């Protein structure tokens, strides 16, 4: 038995918002002057959300960026992508389960001490974090 369509639509919307946040940063990079080779779009587009986060927070990379507002934008982008990566991984690595008579994703990661249902409340909170991140980065755009 599959989860209800409304739930699956929420999972799809959440996934779209993750990629929207990623592209909000990646799409601006080609228009930002003075970036180091590590921030070339062709090198970044295949990276996971977590790897993008680490790249944008890397002191070795940030120290090569001459403009302070661009450095702060990249650093904050990395911080927000790191938060998003944790949530994204919880969704993508969860497994279907029946909880309270409803099919939904269940995150069980014994090594990471993660055990929770990806229910409507969890999705609502994760989506709100994404919307807040998107809004914050929109206000910080440097390109």
N, C-alpha and C positions, 0 to 999 in steps of 0.2 A: 504494500500500500504506500502510495506517495503522500507527501505532505500536501496540505491544502494549497490551492493556487495563490491565495492572498499571501501566504507565508513564502512561497517560492518567488513571488514577485518582489517581496521585501528583500530577499537574499539577492536577487538580481539588481535591484536598485542600489543596495549597499555596495555590491561589487562595482557597479558603474561609478559610484561616488569615489571609491578608492582610486580608480583609474583617472577620474576627473582631477582629483587632488594631485596625483603624480604629474599629469600633463600640465596642470596649472604652473608648475615649476619648469618642467622640461621644455614646454612650448615657448617659454620666455628666454631660455638660455641663449639661443642663437642671436638674439638682439642685444645681449649684454656685452659691452666691450671689455676687453682686458681679462678674460677668464683663462685659467690654465688649461692645458691639454686634457687633464683629467675630467674636465667638465664639458668636453665635446659631446654633443647630443648623440652622435653615432656610437659612442662608447657607453652611453647610459641607458639607451632605450630598452635593452634586453635585460636590465637588472631588475631584481625583485624590489619590492617596496623597502624592505629592510636594508638591502645593500645600497639603495639610493640614499636612505637616511644616513648610513655610516659615511658615505662619500661626502655628502653635504655638511656633515659635522666634523670631518677630518681636519685637524689643525694643519696638517701638512698641505692640504688643498687650500684651506681658508687663508693661510699665510701668504699665498700667491695672489690673492685677490686684492688689488690696490684700493678699491673704493670701500669705505667702511659701511655704507648703507647696503651695498651688495653683499658684503660679508655677513652682515646681520640677517639679511633676507635668506641667504643660503643656510646659515646656522639654524634659524627658526624653522625653515622648511624641513631641514633634517630632523629637528626635534618633533615636529608634527607628523612627519612620515614615520618616525620610530614608533610613536603611539599608534598610528594607523596600522603599521606592520604587525604589532601584537594582536590587534583586533582582527585584522585580515587573516592572519595565520590561524586564529581560533576558529574562524568560519571555514576556511578552506581545508583545515585538517580535522574538522569535526566529522562525526559519522552519524547517519540517521538512527533515530531511536524513537520509541513510543513512550511518551511521558504524559501522564494524566489523560491517557486515551488519545493523544494527538501525536502525529508524526512531526518530528523536528530534528534539528541537528543537536548532537550532544558532544561536547568537547571533553575528551578524556585523555590527558597526557600525564601519565604517572611520574615521569621524570621531572616534569615542570610543575608538578602539584596543581594541575588545572583540571577541575572537574565541574562542569556547569552546563546547563541547557542554553542553547542559543535560541531563546524564546523571544516573544514579542518585546518584552521589557528590555532584554539585553540588546536586541537589534535597535530599538528606539534610542537607547543610550549611545550605542556605537555610531548610529547615523547622526545623532546630534553632535558628537565629537567631530565627525567629519565635516558637517555643515559649518561648525564653528571654525575649524581649521581652514576651510575654503574661504570663509569670510575674512579671517585674519590675514591670510596670504594675499587676498585680493586687495586689501588695504595697504599692503607693503610692496606691491609690485614695483620693480625697478626698471622694467623694460617697457 
